[in-house]
Amino acid sequence: MTIFKTTFNMKGLSKRFSDESLTKKASLNALASLLDYGARVLVGFLVQPILVAGLGSYLYGIWQIVGRLIGYISAASGRPTQALKWTVANRQASTDYAEKRRQVGSAVVVWFLFLPLMAAVGGVLAWFAPVLLSVPAEYIWSVRAAAGVLVADLILLTLADMPQSVLGGENLGYKRMGLSTALVFAGGGLTAAAVYLHTGIVGVAVAHLAATLMTGILFLRIVRSYVPWFGLARPSRAEVRRFFGLSGWFQVWRLVMQLMMSSDVIVLGLLVSVETVTTYALTKYAPEMLISLVAIVAFGIAPGLGSVIGAGNLEKAARVRGEIMMGTWLISTVVGTTILLWIRSLMGLWVGAEYYAGPLPTLLIMLMMTQLVLIRNDSNVIDLTLNLRRKVLSGLLSAAASLIAASVFVGPLGLGIGGLCLGFMAGRSILSLGYPWLVGRALGMSPGAQLRSIPRPAFVMISLFSVATLAGNSLAVGSWIGLAILSGMTLIVVSALAFYAGLAGDQRKRVLKRVRHVIQPAAKD
């Protein structure tokens, strides 16, 4: 209880950083998320080797696959939390608090409506998971039990995320700064304890469930402190129907995202081997962190952008979207180049060189992750318009194409991890072309203007990635201190190269202007 009181009494610190401008709020949201991200990176780097050593290569691979399989049923939740977040963000300026409480009520009603479906689908999937994965007899019941706990975790997660969705929708995500970071460490500690106590994958799943419960309680306390209108009100049937319709599109989109982000592991597990999944998952860990790094910046800005779109200021919305894409490209290029240069040494120090997939597969993994980052940026912009039909339908087409292409490349052609990445990139190219077009239509941006901004940064990124891949294959560092120093130096050098070589003069000025707004007290945007 002391930790809650300490955080909520820090009014002086809150005032020091408070600012009503979108730039300041976005920067504070990003800072809070960066703290959480840093904690997740640190916890992940500490816990993943413990999991590999404690579970073994086979069970670690099974854990990765089961987690993805159970993730598919999140599409059966109705996605009320996403609908709630973006609805609140779109109506952020509204003072009709009774309507907002009815929106929360609608989200809870939708959760109850989909609860039987989630439980039924999850139960069937948990029961047949060992059969689908051809698990040896001695692991069948532990895999079923772990899958069942993950189903319960996913059901509770939907409900526990509602306070967080309201906080994010009101552009107040930074109010949880510090506390949510502490919970990341607590969750990692629970996972490590489960391995230490030899509870297997069932204990690891229970640790995830406990972390979800703690997170839900935390955000409930925070949202009650900082969102005065927060509460439940009984919605009308018409409001539930509207919310249900919007949730339906988010529901299908969640299925699309699960197919795009989780099917890679399942395809490898079914068509190659569970051990290959372990190698792929560990090599992908650092590039996958790149997605989190970029996403927290983009997601921190998104609620503020939602208020701009909701107010009808499309010119400003287009400008902010352009700045998000610039920032995304810059972070992806700098961090991606650094990872490609030193990942061989990192894998050797972290979990063992035998889990490194090789230079070419790692380069393709990085390109695949970068493509997904850019797609998700425009996906978030489309969410803010609350017009999801075309986005979801094109996403379904892309996910199907990705699965088919990846299965052919991995199965009949036998291209392994590299073929998997090529297949998913080919399928996702539908969204790489389609989403900018949808965003352009919504924000009044011409396709020509968007196309003219692509060649220069794309050339710089591919050049830096290629050089880093070639050089990294012959570089080796034997200590963590040496790796940290060299990685830091690489970040500085590549940041300068990418900033001046990849961005035009006016783009550099806009980035610097935003940085000054974050550092200095800013006028309202």
Backbone torsions as a table, in degrees:
resi	resn	phi	psi	omega
1	MET	NA	-31.8	-179.2
2	THR	-59.6	-39.6	-177.6
3	ILE	-63.7	-35.2	177.2
4	PHE	-67.1	-46.1	-178.6
5	LYS	-62.0	-40.4	-179.1
6	THR	-61.9	-44.4	-177.4
7	THR	-69.2	-43.8	-174.8
8	PHE	-75.5	-13.5	177.9
9	ASN	-94.8	3.8	-177.8
10	MET	-85.3	55.8	-175.8
11	LYS	-67.6	-36.0	-179.4
12	GLY	-63.0	-42.7	178.6
13	LEU	-65.4	-39.1	179.0
14	SER	-62.8	-42.1	179.7
15	LYS	-65.1	-37.8	-178.5
16	ARG	-59.2	-35.5	-176.7
17	PHE	-100.9	-2.3	-176.0
18	SER	-73.8	145.6	177.1
19	ASP	-165.8	137.3	-176.8
20	GLU	-84.4	-4.2	-179.8
21	SER	-73.1	149.7	178.9
22	LEU	-64.0	-36.5	179.9
23	THR	-61.0	-46.6	-178.1
24	LYS	-66.8	-44.8	178.9
25	LYS	-62.5	-41.3	179.1
26	ALA	-61.9	-41.6	-179.2
27	SER	-66.8	-37.8	178.4
28	LEU	-68.2	-40.7	175.6
29	ASN	-60.5	-43.9	179.6
30	ALA	-64.8	-39.4	179.5
31	LEU	-63.3	-44.6	178.1
32	ALA	-60.6	-42.3	179.6
33	SER	-69.8	-33.6	177.1
34	LEU	-63.8	-38.5	176.6
35	LEU	-61.9	-44.9	177.6
36	ASP	-62.9	-41.3	-179.6
37	TYR	-62.3	-46.6	178.6
38	GLY	-59.2	-39.5	177.7
39	ALA	-65.2	-41.8	179.4
40	ARG	-64.7	-39.9	178.1
41	VAL	-61.9	-48.2	-179.3
42	LEU	-63.0	-46.9	179.9
43	VAL	-63.4	-41.5	179.2
44	GLY	-61.8	-44.3	-179.6
45	PHE	-66.6	-27.2	177.7
46	LEU	-83.7	-37.2	-172.0
47	VAL	-86.0	-36.1	-176.9
48	GLN	-57.7	-46.0	176.2
49	PRO	-61.8	-34.1	177.3
50	ILE	-64.4	-41.5	178.1
51	LEU	-64.3	-44.9	-179.8
52	VAL	-61.4	-45.0	-178.9
53	ALA	-69.8	-38.8	-175.8
54	GLY	-78.4	-37.9	-178.4
55	LEU	-91.6	-26.9	-173.9
56	GLY	89.7	162.0	-176.0
57	SER	-60.6	-39.2	-176.7
58	TYR	-70.2	-52.7	-177.2
59	LEU	-67.7	-30.2	175.4
60	TYR	-63.5	-43.2	176.4
61	GLY	-62.7	-41.7	177.1
62	ILE	-61.2	-42.0	178.8
63	TRP	-59.8	-42.2	179.1
64	GLN	-63.8	-43.6	-177.5
65	ILE	-69.4	-45.6	-179.4
66	VAL	-60.9	-41.1	178.0
67	GLY	-59.0	-40.9	177.6
68	ARG	-68.7	-41.1	-179.8
69	LEU	-61.0	-47.2	-179.4
70	ILE	-66.6	-30.6	178.2
71	GLY	-59.1	-26.0	179.8
72	TYR	-62.1	-31.0	-175.9
73	ILE	-74.8	-8.7	175.8
74	SER	-60.7	-25.0	176.4
75	ALA	-67.7	-20.7	179.6
76	ALA	-87.3	6.1	-179.5
77	SER	-84.8	-12.3	-174.4
78	GLY	85.2	-11.2	178.7
79	ARG	52.6	46.5	180.0
80	PRO	-66.2	-28.1	-178.2
81	THR	-67.9	-40.0	178.0
82	GLN	-66.8	-44.4	178.0
83	ALA	-60.8	-39.9	179.5
84	LEU	-64.6	-46.6	-177.5
85	LYS	-59.7	-51.0	-174.7
86	TRP	-75.8	-25.8	173.9
87	THR	-68.9	-44.7	177.2
88	VAL	-63.5	-40.7	179.3
89	ALA	-63.3	-41.1	-178.9
90	ASN	-67.2	-29.8	-179.6
91	ARG	-109.7	31.8	-174.9
92	GLN	-58.9	-36.6	-177.1
93	ALA	-79.7	-8.8	-176.7
94	SER	-70.6	141.3	175.1
95	THR	-105.6	11.8	176.5
96	ASP	-82.4	80.7	-174.1
97	TYR	-69.2	-29.0	177.0
98	ALA	-62.6	-40.3	177.4
99	GLU	-63.0	-41.0	-179.2
100	LYS	-65.3	-38.6	177.0
101	ARG	-66.2	-33.2	176.0
102	ARG	-68.2	-31.1	175.4
103	GLN	-64.2	-41.3	175.7
104	VAL	-62.8	-42.9	177.1
105	GLY	-60.6	-39.8	178.0
106	SER	-63.0	-38.7	179.3
107	ALA	-63.1	-41.9	179.1
108	VAL	-66.7	-39.9	177.8
109	VAL	-60.9	-45.2	179.5
110	VAL	-62.7	-38.7	177.6
111	TRP	-60.4	-45.0	179.0
112	PHE	-63.9	-39.1	-178.8
113	LEU	-63.6	-36.4	-177.3
114	PHE	-92.1	-6.5	-177.7
115	LEU	-57.3	-47.8	178.9
116	PRO	-60.6	-37.8	179.9
117	LEU	-65.6	-44.0	178.9
118	MET	-61.5	-44.4	-178.7
119	ALA	-63.9	-42.2	-178.3
120	ALA	-68.0	-50.4	-179.7
121	VAL	-63.6	-42.1	179.5
122	GLY	-64.0	-40.6	178.9
123	GLY	-63.2	-43.2	178.3
124	VAL	-63.7	-44.1	-178.7
125	LEU	-65.2	-41.2	179.4
126	ALA	-64.1	-39.6	-177.9
127	TRP	-67.9	-41.1	-174.8
128	PHE	-93.2	-1.8	-179.9
129	ALA	-56.4	-45.2	179.1
130	PRO	-62.3	-34.7	179.1
131	VAL	-68.8	-44.2	-179.3
132	LEU	-61.5	-35.2	-176.5
133	LEU	-96.6	2.9	-179.8
134	SER	53.4	49.1	-177.4
135	VAL	-72.3	138.4	175.9
136	PRO	-58.5	154.6	-172.8
137	ALA	-55.9	-36.9	-175.4
138	GLU	-70.0	-13.5	-178.3
139	TYR	-108.9	-3.8	-171.6
140	ILE	-57.8	-51.4	-174.5
141	TRP	-73.1	-32.0	177.2
142	SER	-68.6	-36.8	177.2
143	VAL	-67.2	-42.0	178.0
144	ARG	-62.2	-44.5	-179.2
145	ALA	-64.5	-43.9	179.4
146	ALA	-62.4	-42.7	178.9
147	ALA	-63.3	-39.3	178.3
148	GLY	-63.5	-41.1	177.6
149	VAL	-64.8	-39.5	178.2
150	LEU	-65.5	-33.0	175.1
151	VAL	-63.5	-47.4	178.0
152	ALA	-61.0	-39.1	178.4
153	ASP	-61.8	-42.5	-178.4
154	LEU	-67.6	-37.9	177.9
155	ILE	-64.0	-45.9	179.6
156	LEU	-69.6	-31.8	-178.9
157	LEU	-61.3	-38.6	179.2
158	THR	-60.0	-43.5	178.8
159	LEU	-71.6	-41.2	-177.5
160	ALA	-67.4	-23.9	-178.1
161	ASP	-80.4	-10.0	-175.6
162	MET	-63.0	-46.9	176.0
163	PRO	-59.3	-39.3	178.5
164	GLN	-64.9	-36.2	179.0
165	SER	-65.4	-40.2	177.8
166	VAL	-65.2	-44.8	179.8
167	LEU	-60.3	-43.5	178.4
168	GLY	-68.0	-40.4	179.9
169	GLY	-64.1	-32.8	177.8
170	GLU	-82.4	5.8	179.0
171	ASN	63.6	34.9	-178.9
172	LEU	-121.2	25.6	-178.0
173	GLY	-58.4	-26.2	-177.6
174	TYR	-69.9	-13.6	-178.5
175	LYS	-66.8	-16.4	179.6
176	ARG	-91.7	7.6	-173.5
177	MET	-52.3	126.8	177.2
178	GLY	98.4	-52.1	-177.4
179	LEU	-67.0	-46.6	179.8
180	SER	-65.2	-31.2	176.5
181	THR	-64.1	-42.9	178.4
182	ALA	-61.6	-35.6	179.8
183	LEU	-67.5	-31.7	176.7
184	VAL	-60.3	-44.8	178.5
185	PHE	-66.0	-37.8	178.8
186	ALA	-63.4	-43.1	177.8
187	GLY	-63.0	-41.9	176.7
188	GLY	-62.4	-38.7	178.1
189	GLY	-64.3	-39.4	177.5
190	LEU	-63.3	-41.1	179.2
191	THR	-64.9	-45.1	179.0
192	ALA	-62.1	-39.7	179.0
193	ALA	-64.0	-38.6	178.9
194	ALA	-62.1	-40.6	177.9
195	VAL	-68.9	-43.5	-179.1
196	TYR	-60.0	-36.2	-179.2
197	LEU	-84.4	5.1	177.2
198	HIS	59.1	41.8	179.0
199	THR	-89.3	-2.4	176.4
200	GLY	68.2	-160.8	-176.3
201	ILE	-70.9	-21.6	176.0
202	VAL	-65.9	-45.2	178.6
203	GLY	-64.1	-37.4	177.9
204	VAL	-64.2	-40.4	178.0
205	ALA	-64.5	-40.8	178.2
206	VAL	-63.2	-37.6	177.4
207	ALA	-60.9	-40.5	177.1
208	HIS	-63.1	-41.7	179.7
209	LEU	-62.8	-43.2	179.5
210	ALA	-63.3	-40.0	178.3
211	ALA	-63.9	-38.0	177.9
212	THR	-63.3	-43.7	178.7
213	LEU	-61.7	-44.4	179.6
214	MET	-63.1	-40.1	-179.8
215	THR	-65.5	-42.1	178.7
216	GLY	-60.7	-44.0	179.0
217	ILE	-64.1	-41.9	179.6
218	LEU	-59.0	-51.9	-176.0
219	PHE	-69.5	-28.3	175.6
220	LEU	-63.5	-42.3	178.3
221	ARG	-66.7	-40.5	-177.7
222	ILE	-67.2	-46.1	-176.0
223	VAL	-66.8	-32.6	176.0
224	ARG	-66.3	-29.4	-178.8
225	SER	-79.6	-32.5	-170.4
226	TYR	-115.4	-7.8	177.3
227	VAL	-122.2	91.8	-172.9
228	PRO	-57.1	-32.8	-175.5
229	TRP	-80.8	-7.9	-171.1
230	PHE	-59.2	134.7	177.9
231	GLY	166.9	-177.2	-179.6
232	LEU	-109.1	137.9	171.8
233	ALA	-136.1	147.6	-177.4
234	ARG	-71.9	119.6	-179.8
235	PRO	-82.9	158.1	174.0
236	SER	-77.0	165.4	178.5
237	ARG	-63.0	-37.3	179.2
238	ALA	-63.8	-40.4	178.7
239	GLU	-66.7	-40.1	177.8
240	VAL	-64.0	-41.0	179.6
241	ARG	-63.3	-42.9	178.0
242	ARG	-63.4	-44.0	-179.9
243	PHE	-66.0	-39.1	178.7
244	PHE	-62.0	-41.5	179.0
245	GLY	-63.5	-44.0	177.9
246	LEU	-65.9	-41.9	178.2
247	SER	-61.5	-34.1	179.8
248	GLY	-59.4	-42.3	178.1
249	TRP	-67.9	-39.2	175.6
250	PHE	-64.7	-33.5	178.6
251	GLN	-63.5	-48.7	178.7
252	VAL	-64.6	-38.4	178.9
253	TRP	-63.7	-36.0	176.7
254	ARG	-61.6	-40.4	176.1
255	LEU	-61.4	-41.4	177.5
256	VAL	-59.5	-46.5	-178.9
257	MET	-64.1	-38.7	177.7
258	GLN	-64.5	-40.0	178.3
259	LEU	-65.0	-39.1	-177.4
260	MET	-76.4	-34.5	-171.7
261	MET	-102.1	-18.7	-175.4
262	SER	-115.0	-18.3	-174.6
263	SER	-71.3	-19.9	179.7
264	ASP	-59.7	-45.8	-179.7
265	VAL	-64.7	-40.9	-177.8
266	ILE	-68.3	-41.2	177.8
267	VAL	-60.0	-45.8	178.7
268	LEU	-63.5	-42.8	-178.1
269	GLY	-64.6	-37.8	-177.6
270	LEU	-82.3	-34.8	-173.9
271	LEU	-100.6	-16.9	178.6
272	VAL	-120.0	-90.5	179.5
273	SER	-163.7	160.2	177.5
274	VAL	-65.2	-37.2	179.8
275	GLU	-63.9	-34.5	176.0
276	THR	-65.1	-34.4	175.4
277	VAL	-60.0	-42.5	179.0
278	THR	-60.4	-46.9	178.6
279	THR	-61.7	-45.0	-179.2
280	TYR	-64.4	-46.4	-176.9
281	ALA	-63.8	-39.9	-179.3
282	LEU	-72.9	-39.2	177.3
283	THR	-67.3	-35.0	-178.2
284	LYS	-77.9	-10.8	-172.7
285	TYR	-58.8	-49.3	-179.1
286	ALA	-66.7	-48.1	175.4
287	PRO	-59.4	-34.5	-179.7
288	GLU	-67.8	-30.8	174.8
289	MET	-63.6	-25.9	176.6
290	LEU	-61.8	-39.2	177.9
291	ILE	-60.6	-44.2	-179.9
292	SER	-63.3	-41.5	-179.1
293	LEU	-61.4	-46.1	-179.4
294	VAL	-72.2	-39.3	-176.7
295	ALA	-62.9	-38.5	-177.3
296	ILE	-67.3	-32.3	176.4
297	VAL	-69.3	-48.4	-178.8
298	ALA	-65.9	-42.3	-179.2
299	PHE	-68.1	-31.5	177.8
300	GLY	-66.0	-32.8	-179.8
301	ILE	-83.0	-28.3	-170.2
302	ALA	-55.4	-46.0	-179.9
303	PRO	-60.2	-39.3	176.2
304	GLY	-63.3	-40.3	176.5
305	LEU	-63.7	-33.2	177.9
306	GLY	-61.0	-39.3	179.0
307	SER	-67.8	-33.2	177.8
308	VAL	-66.7	-45.8	179.4
309	ILE	-65.3	-42.4	179.6
310	GLY	-61.3	-30.8	178.4
311	ALA	-81.5	-6.5	178.0
312	GLY	83.6	11.9	180.0
313	ASN	-86.3	76.6	-172.5
314	LEU	-70.6	-33.3	179.4
315	GLU	-62.5	-44.6	178.1
316	LYS	-67.9	-39.0	178.8
317	ALA	-60.7	-41.5	178.4
318	ALA	-64.2	-38.2	179.6
319	ARG	-66.4	-43.0	178.8
320	VAL	-65.1	-41.0	177.5
321	ARG	-59.8	-41.4	177.3
322	GLY	-61.6	-38.8	179.1
323	GLU	-69.3	-35.5	175.8
324	ILE	-62.5	-43.9	-179.5
325	MET	-66.1	-37.7	176.8
326	MET	-63.2	-46.5	179.5
327	GLY	-63.2	-40.1	177.6
328	THR	-60.8	-46.9	-179.8
329	TRP	-61.7	-43.6	-176.7
330	LEU	-64.4	-47.2	179.5
331	ILE	-64.9	-43.6	-179.0
332	SER	-61.9	-42.2	-178.1
333	THR	-67.9	-46.3	-176.7
334	VAL	-67.5	-51.6	-177.7
335	VAL	-69.9	-39.6	179.4
336	GLY	-62.5	-42.7	178.3
337	THR	-62.7	-43.2	179.7
338	THR	-63.2	-42.8	178.7
339	ILE	-61.8	-47.7	-178.2
340	LEU	-62.0	-32.8	-178.7
341	LEU	-71.8	-34.8	-171.1
342	TRP	-119.9	6.6	-174.6
343	ILE	-68.1	-30.2	178.1
344	ARG	-61.9	-44.8	177.6
345	SER	-67.7	-39.2	179.7
346	LEU	-60.3	-46.6	-178.7
347	MET	-63.4	-39.1	179.5
348	GLY	-63.3	-39.5	179.9
349	LEU	-77.9	-30.3	-170.0
350	TRP	-84.9	-65.1	-176.3
351	VAL	-121.7	-8.5	-178.5
352	GLY	117.6	137.8	-176.5
353	ALA	-61.2	-22.2	-177.9
354	GLU	-66.9	-16.3	179.6
355	TYR	-95.2	4.4	178.4
356	TYR	-82.4	127.6	-174.5
357	ALA	-76.2	-17.6	-178.5
358	GLY	112.5	162.0	-173.7
359	PRO	-65.1	-48.3	-176.9
360	LEU	-67.0	-48.0	176.2
361	PRO	-58.6	-36.6	-179.9
362	THR	-67.6	-39.7	175.9
363	LEU	-61.1	-43.7	179.9
364	LEU	-66.8	-36.2	175.3
365	ILE	-60.9	-44.0	-179.1
366	MET	-64.2	-43.1	178.3
367	LEU	-64.0	-39.9	178.5
368	MET	-63.2	-43.2	179.3
369	MET	-66.1	-40.0	179.8
370	THR	-64.7	-42.5	176.9
371	GLN	-58.9	-42.5	-179.1
372	LEU	-65.4	-37.7	178.6
373	VAL	-58.8	-47.5	-178.1
374	LEU	-66.5	-37.6	177.6
375	ILE	-62.9	-43.2	-177.3
376	ARG	-66.9	-31.5	176.0
377	ASN	-57.6	-53.5	-179.1
378	ASP	-69.0	-29.4	175.4
379	SER	-60.4	-41.7	179.2
380	ASN	-65.8	-38.9	178.7
381	VAL	-62.6	-42.8	179.2
382	ILE	-64.1	-38.0	177.3
383	ASP	-56.7	-39.7	-176.1
384	LEU	-67.0	-23.1	177.1
385	THR	-79.3	-12.3	-178.0
386	LEU	60.5	22.5	177.6
387	ASN	-118.9	90.6	-165.2
388	LEU	-103.2	-7.4	-169.4
389	ARG	-57.7	-55.2	-177.5
390	ARG	-64.6	-37.9	179.2
391	LYS	-59.3	-47.3	-176.1
392	VAL	-69.0	-43.0	-178.4
393	LEU	-64.5	-42.7	177.1
394	SER	-67.9	-32.1	176.1
395	GLY	-64.8	-40.8	176.7
396	LEU	-62.1	-43.2	178.1
397	LEU	-61.7	-43.6	-180.0
398	SER	-64.5	-43.2	-179.4
399	ALA	-63.0	-42.0	178.5
400	ALA	-63.7	-44.0	179.4
401	ALA	-63.5	-39.0	179.2
402	SER	-62.8	-46.0	-178.7
403	LEU	-64.0	-42.8	-179.2
404	ILE	-65.3	-48.4	-178.8
405	ALA	-63.0	-44.6	-179.1
406	ALA	-64.6	-40.7	-179.8
407	SER	-63.7	-38.9	178.6
408	VAL	-67.7	-45.8	-178.3
409	PHE	-65.3	-37.7	-177.6
410	VAL	-81.6	-42.8	-175.6
411	GLY	-79.4	-86.3	-176.2
412	PRO	-58.8	-39.2	-177.3
413	LEU	-85.2	-16.6	175.2
414	GLY	62.0	38.1	-176.7
415	LEU	-90.1	-0.1	172.7
416	GLY	62.6	-142.6	-175.8
417	ILE	-62.1	-41.1	178.7
418	GLY	-61.5	-42.7	178.0
419	GLY	-65.2	-36.5	176.8
420	LEU	-58.2	-47.6	-178.8
421	CYS	-65.0	-43.2	179.2
422	LEU	-61.3	-40.7	179.1
423	GLY	-63.4	-44.5	-179.5
424	PHE	-69.6	-36.9	177.8
425	MET	-65.6	-38.6	178.8
426	ALA	-63.4	-45.6	179.7
427	GLY	-66.3	-38.1	-178.8
428	ARG	-74.5	-13.5	178.3
429	SER	-60.8	-23.9	175.4
430	ILE	-59.4	-41.0	-179.8
431	LEU	-79.4	-32.5	177.9
432	SER	-60.7	-29.0	177.3
433	LEU	-93.6	-39.8	-172.3
434	GLY	-76.1	-40.5	-175.4
435	TYR	-67.5	-42.4	174.8
436	PRO	-58.6	-34.6	178.0
437	TRP	-65.8	-43.5	178.5
438	LEU	-64.3	-42.3	178.3
439	VAL	-64.2	-41.0	178.6
440	GLY	-60.2	-41.0	178.1
441	ARG	-65.3	-40.1	-176.8
442	ALA	-71.9	-34.5	-173.9
443	LEU	-107.0	4.7	178.1
444	GLY	72.4	36.4	-179.8
445	MET	-104.5	133.9	-179.3
446	SER	-78.5	143.7	177.4
447	PRO	-58.9	-36.9	-179.3
448	GLY	-61.2	-42.0	179.7
449	ALA	-63.5	-38.0	178.9
450	GLN	-69.1	-41.7	-178.5
451	LEU	-65.5	-37.1	-178.5
452	ARG	-66.3	-21.2	-178.3
453	SER	-87.9	-2.4	-172.8
454	ILE	-88.3	-47.1	-168.7
455	PRO	-54.7	-46.9	-175.3
456	ARG	-62.6	-55.1	178.6
457	PRO	-63.9	-33.9	179.1
458	ALA	-64.3	-43.5	179.2
459	PHE	-62.7	-43.2	-178.9
460	VAL	-65.5	-43.9	-179.8
461	MET	-62.2	-49.5	-177.9
462	ILE	-63.5	-38.2	178.7
463	SER	-63.6	-47.1	-179.6
464	LEU	-65.7	-41.2	178.1
465	PHE	-61.8	-42.4	-177.6
466	SER	-67.0	-45.4	178.8
467	VAL	-61.9	-43.1	179.9
468	ALA	-63.3	-38.5	179.3
469	THR	-64.8	-45.1	179.8
470	LEU	-65.6	-44.1	-178.3
471	ALA	-71.0	-38.4	-177.2
472	GLY	-64.7	-25.3	-179.5
473	ASN	-69.6	-17.8	-179.1
474	SER	-113.7	1.6	179.2
475	LEU	-99.9	145.9	178.5
476	ALA	-148.9	135.5	177.1
477	VAL	-123.6	134.0	-173.7
478	GLY	-100.8	5.3	-179.1
479	SER	-143.4	154.3	178.4
480	TRP	-66.0	-37.5	-179.7
481	ILE	-64.4	-46.1	178.2
482	GLY	-61.4	-41.0	179.8
483	LEU	-65.0	-40.8	-179.9
484	ALA	-64.8	-43.2	-179.1
485	ILE	-65.1	-48.4	-178.0
486	LEU	-67.3	-36.0	177.6
487	SER	-66.4	-40.9	177.2
488	GLY	-61.8	-43.3	177.9
489	MET	-63.7	-39.6	178.9
490	THR	-62.6	-43.4	178.9
491	LEU	-58.0	-42.6	-178.6
492	ILE	-65.6	-48.7	-177.1
493	VAL	-64.9	-46.9	-177.3
494	VAL	-68.6	-32.9	177.1
495	SER	-59.4	-45.6	179.4
496	ALA	-64.9	-44.2	-179.5
497	LEU	-61.5	-48.4	-177.6
498	ALA	-66.1	-40.9	-177.1
499	PHE	-62.7	-45.2	-175.9
500	TYR	-87.6	-30.6	-178.1
501	ALA	-86.8	-32.0	-173.2
502	GLY	-95.7	-21.2	-177.8
503	LEU	-110.1	141.4	175.5
504	ALA	-74.2	168.3	-176.0
505	GLY	-58.2	-45.1	-179.2
506	ASP	-68.1	-32.1	177.6
507	GLN	-68.0	-40.1	177.6
508	ARG	-62.7	-39.3	179.0
509	LYS	-63.6	-40.0	-179.8
510	ARG	-67.4	-39.1	178.4
511	VAL	-64.8	-45.9	-179.9
512	LEU	-63.9	-36.1	178.2
513	LYS	-63.2	-42.8	178.7
514	ARG	-64.6	-39.2	178.9
515	VAL	-62.8	-41.9	178.4
516	ARG	-63.9	-37.6	178.2
517	HIS	-64.2	-33.9	179.7
518	VAL	-72.2	-43.0	-175.1
519	ILE	-74.5	-41.2	-175.8
520	GLN	-100.5	157.4	172.8
521	PRO	-58.0	129.7	-173.1
522	ALA	-110.2	148.3	171.3
523	ALA	-74.2	164.6	178.9
524	LYS	-63.0	141.2	-177.9
525	ASP	-70.1	NA	NA
